[in-house]
Amino acid sequence: MQEENPQSPQLKNSQASQDSAISSLEKIALAGLQEQKVSRRWSVLFKSLTFIYLFFLLLMLLGWVGANKNSSLAHTALIDINGVIEAGGQVNADAVISSLKDAYDHKGTKGIILRINSPGGSPVQAGIINDEIHRQRKLHPEVPVYAVVEDICASGGYYIAVAADKIFVDKASIVGSIGVLMDGYGFTELMKKVGVERRLMTAGENKGMLDPFSPENPKQKAFAQNMLDQIHQQFIKVVRDGRGNRLKETQETFSGLFWNGEESIKLGLADAEGSADYVAREVIKESEIVDFTYQETVVDRFAKKLGASMGHELGLNAKSLLPMLR
């Protein structure tokens, strides 16, 4: 028998190289698969965290997550009245009344602070809020209500403030402006110069009242002035009822002038200096503050924008014809 020839060294080296290459490829493939698994895990984790974050953000925007108003601990309730007072606006009666109800209904509420920073606005909205504060104070005499003025508390803002037990201000706050206005423009002379003719058709002799493109009508002007005077007298009565004998009336008190906080105390328009923290800590004696200010949801903001847009398209924007406390 012939003996089998042993493999040459070259052949053995070639086989070993192939085995090593295959082993390396297997390791690379396994490493790639492992890396893909790790990458998928991280991807799932990041997607989950993103979803949780967006879901929590949505809850916050909808007003379902926020300050802990369910705690039974004693606290001072805070309600911000910040901005122009108008139906559907930054400050409106529905929102403030809702906040007041929540604050009064909470067992832990020991006092309420109305933190006001408003130039005024609608006498109707301010009047509704004023009435509701008085109503709630009668229902809950054990829970004091204090108005705390920040930068400005004028006209409609002050209309609301006088419903509180006391008014606190900063020495540089702007307070007062107890008056009513209705503003607009007249373009009749400009129209004559540029040769524009106004063609207004109405049913009812006063339907075009205060039209800026028509000549001023003395009878209609007198009617509007009488209406403003009546609303002014309503405002004056609210201030007198709210401030009582603390008010030191002068000829300028109800003229529409405004004063700084320090002077307003001297005139009896306010009671003392103090911030919201000061009133909570030193007056109500509950330094823990819980915010009960009504927060708009995404749905509310969308509905408001939709309503405003439709009103504009239909020509229903009549704010310029409304009396304003500012």
C-alpha positions in Angstrom: 0.0 0.0 0.0 1.1 3.5 -0.7 1.2 5.9 2.2 -0.9 9.1 1.9 1.1 12.2 1.3 0.8 14.6 4.2 -0.6 18.0 3.4 2.0 20.5 2.5 2.7 23.4 5.0 1.3 25.8 2.4 -2.1 24.0 2.3 -2.3 23.9 6.1 -1.6 27.6 6.4 -4.2 28.4 3.8 -6.8 26.3 5.7 -6.0 28.0 8.9 -6.3 31.4 7.3 -9.8 30.5 6.0 -10.9 29.2 9.4 -9.6 32.4 11.0 -11.4 34.6 8.5 -14.7 32.7 9.0 -14.3 33.0 12.8 -13.7 36.8 12.4 -16.7 37.2 10.2 -18.8 35.3 12.7 -17.6 37.6 15.5 -18.3 40.7 13.4 -21.8 39.4 12.5 -22.5 38.6 16.2 -21.2 42.0 17.3 -23.4 43.6 14.6 -26.5 41.8 15.8 -25.7 42.6 19.4 -25.3 46.3 18.5 -28.6 46.3 16.7 -30.3 44.8 19.7 -28.8 47.5 22.0 -29.7 50.2 19.5 -33.3 48.9 19.4 -33.5 48.9 23.2 -32.3 52.5 23.4 -34.7 53.5 20.6 -37.6 51.9 22.4 -36.5 53.6 25.7 -36.2 57.1 24.1 -39.5 56.7 22.3 -41.2 55.7 25.5 -39.7 58.6 27.4 -40.7 61.0 24.7 -44.3 59.6 24.7 -44.5 59.9 28.5 -43.1 63.5 28.4 -45.6 64.6 25.7 -48.5 62.8 27.5 -47.6 64.6 30.8 -47.3 67.9 28.9 -50.7 67.4 27.3 -52.2 66.8 30.8 -50.6 70.0 32.0 -52.0 71.9 29.0 -55.4 70.5 29.6 -55.3 71.5 33.2 -55.4 68.0 34.6 -52.0 68.2 36.2 -50.8 71.2 38.2 -50.6 72.6 41.6 -51.9 70.3 44.3 -55.2 71.8 45.2 -56.5 68.6 46.9 -54.2 68.9 49.9 -56.1 69.4 53.1 -53.3 71.4 54.7 -54.1 75.0 55.7 -53.0 77.6 53.1 -53.6 81.0 51.6 -55.5 80.8 48.3 -54.1 83.0 45.5 -56.1 84.2 42.5 -54.3 86.3 39.8 -56.3 89.1 38.0 -53.7 89.9 35.4 -54.5 91.8 32.3 -57.4 93.6 30.5 -60.8 92.7 31.9 -63.2 91.7 29.1 -65.5 88.8 28.1 -63.4 86.1 26.7 -60.2 88.0 27.5 -57.3 87.6 29.8 -59.5 88.3 32.8 -63.2 87.5 32.6 -66.0 87.0 35.1 -66.5 83.2 34.4 -62.8 82.5 35.0 -62.5 84.5 38.2 -65.8 83.2 39.6 -64.6 79.7 39.0 -61.4 80.4 40.8 -63.2 81.9 43.7 -65.6 79.0 44.0 -62.7 76.5 44.1 -60.8 78.5 46.7 -63.8 78.9 49.0 -64.8 75.3 48.6 -61.4 74.0 49.7 -61.3 73.1 53.4 -57.7 74.3 53.8 -58.3 77.8 52.6 -57.7 80.3 55.5 -57.8 83.4 53.4 -57.9 84.6 49.8 -55.6 87.0 48.0 -56.6 88.7 44.8 -53.3 89.7 43.2 -54.3 92.4 40.8 -52.3 93.8 37.9 -54.9 95.3 35.5 -55.4 98.6 33.7 -59.2 97.9 33.7 -61.7 97.0 31.0 -65.3 96.0 30.9 -67.6 97.5 33.6 -69.9 94.5 33.1 -67.3 91.9 33.8 -65.8 93.9 36.6 -69.2 94.4 38.1 -70.1 90.7 38.0 -66.8 89.8 39.7 -67.4 92.5 42.4 -70.9 91.1 43.1 -69.6 87.6 43.4 -66.9 88.5 45.8 -69.5 90.2 48.1 -71.8 87.2 47.8 -69.0 84.8 48.7 -67.9 86.9 51.6 -71.4 86.8 53.1 -71.4 83.0 52.7 -67.9 82.6 54.2 -67.4 85.4 56.7 -64.6 83.3 58.3 -62.4 83.5 55.1 -61.1 87.0 54.6 -60.4 88.4 51.1 -57.5 90.8 50.4 -56.6 92.6 47.2 -52.9 93.0 46.6 -51.9 95.5 43.9 -48.8 94.9 41.9 -47.9 97.4 39.1 -51.4 98.8 38.3 -54.9 98.6 39.7 -56.9 101.1 37.6 -60.5 101.5 36.6 -62.0 98.0 36.2 -59.2 96.6 38.3 -60.0 98.9 41.1 -63.7 98.1 40.6 -62.8 94.6 41.6 -60.4 95.5 44.4 -62.9 97.5 46.4 -64.9 94.3 47.0 -62.1 92.9 49.2 -61.8 93.3 53.0 -58.6 95.3 52.5 -56.4 96.6 49.7 -52.6 96.3 49.9 -50.3 98.1 47.5 -46.7 98.8 46.8 -45.6 102.4 47.4 -45.1 102.7 43.6 -48.2 101.0 42.4 -50.7 102.9 40.2 -54.1 103.1 41.8 -57.4 104.8 40.9 -58.6 106.1 37.5 -62.2 106.0 38.6 -63.9 107.0 35.4 -65.5 105.7 32.2 -64.5 106.3 28.6 -65.7 105.4 25.1 -63.2 106.3 22.4 -63.2 106.3 18.6 -62.1 108.3 15.5 -63.7 110.7 13.1 -62.6 110.6 9.4 -65.1 113.0 7.8 -62.7 115.8 7.1 -60.1 113.4 5.7 -62.8 111.9 3.4 -63.6 115.3 2.1 -60.0 116.0 1.2 -59.5 112.7 -0.6 -62.9 112.8 -2.3 -64.4 109.8 -0.5 -68.2 109.6 -0.2 -69.8 107.6 2.7 -72.8 105.6 1.7 -74.4 104.3 4.9 -77.9 102.7 4.9 -79.7 102.0 8.1 -83.2 101.1 9.4 -83.6 103.1 12.6 -82.4 106.7 12.8 -79.7 105.9 15.4 -78.5 102.7 14.0 -75.4 104.3 12.6 -74.6 106.0 15.9 -70.9 106.8 16.5 -70.0 105.8 12.9 -66.5 107.2 12.4 -67.2 108.0 8.7 -70.3 110.0 9.4 -70.6 113.6 10.9 -71.0 113.8 14.6 -74.7 114.0 15.7 -75.1 116.3 18.8 -78.2 114.3 19.9 -76.4 111.0 19.7 -73.4 112.4 21.4 -75.5 113.7 24.3 -77.2 110.3 24.6 -73.8 108.5 24.8 -72.5 111.0 27.4 -75.6 110.4 29.5 -74.9 106.7 29.4 -71.3 107.2 30.4 -72.3 109.4 33.3 -74.7 106.7 34.6 -72.0 104.0 34.5 -69.7 106.4 36.2 -72.2 106.9 39.0 -72.5 103.1 39.3 -68.7 102.9 39.7 -68.7 105.7 42.3 -71.3 103.9 44.4 -69.3 100.7 44.2 -66.2 102.5 45.5 -68.1 104.3 48.3 -69.8 101.0 49.4 -66.6 99.1 49.3 -64.3 101.6 51.1 -66.9 103.1 53.4 -65.6 105.8 55.8 -62.0 104.9 55.0 -62.4 106.9 51.8 -61.3 110.5 52.0 -63.1 112.1 49.1 -61.8 115.1 47.3 -62.9 116.8 44.1 -60.4 114.7 42.2 -61.3 111.3 43.7 -63.7 110.3 41.0 -62.3 112.5 38.2 -60.3 109.7 36.5 -57.0 110.7 38.1 -54.7 108.0 39.4 -52.1 108.0 42.2 -49.1 106.0 43.4 -49.6 103.5 46.2 -48.2 105.6 48.9 -50.6 108.5 48.0 -53.6 106.1 47.6 -53.2 105.0 51.2 -53.5 108.6 52.3 -56.6 109.1 50.2 -58.2 106.0 51.6 -58.2 104.2 48.3 -56.0 101.5 49.8 -55.2 100.4 53.4 -51.5 99.5 53.7 -48.4 98.5 51.9 -47.7 94.8 51.4 -47.0 92.1 48.8 -48.8 88.8 48.4 -46.2 87.0 50.5 -46.4 89.6 53.2 -50.2 89.3 53.4 -50.1 85.5 53.5 -47.5 85.4 56.1 -48.3 88.4 58.4 -52.0 89.0 57.9 -53.6 85.7 57.0 -50.9 83.9 59.1 -50.6 81.1 56.5 -47.4 81.4 54.5 -48.2 78.4 52.3 -49.7 79.7 49.1 -51.8 77.6 46.7 -52.6 79.1 43.3 -56.3 78.8 42.4 -56.1 81.0 39.3 -58.1 79.6 36.4 -55.9 78.1 33.7 -57.1 77.9 30.1 -57.0 74.5 28.4 -55.9 74.0 24.9 -59.5 73.4 23.9 -60.5 76.8 25.5 -57.8 78.7 23.6 -58.8 77.0 20.4 -62.5 77.8 20.9 -61.7 81.4 21.8 -59.5 81.9 18.7 -62.2 80.2 16.5 -64.9 82.5 17.9 -62.8 85.6 17.5 -62.0 84.6 13.9 -65.7 84.0 13.1 -66.7 87.2 14.8 -64.2 89.1 12.8 -65.3 87.5 9.5 -68.9 88.3 10.3 -68.1 91.9 11.3 -69.1 91.4 14.9 -66.2 93.2 16.5 -67.9 96.1 18.3 -65.5 96.7 21.2 -64.9 100.2 20.1 -68.6 101.0 20.9 -68.4 99.6 24.5 -67.9 101.8 27.5 -64.6 100.9 29.2 -63.2 101.4 32.7 -59.6 102.3 31.9 
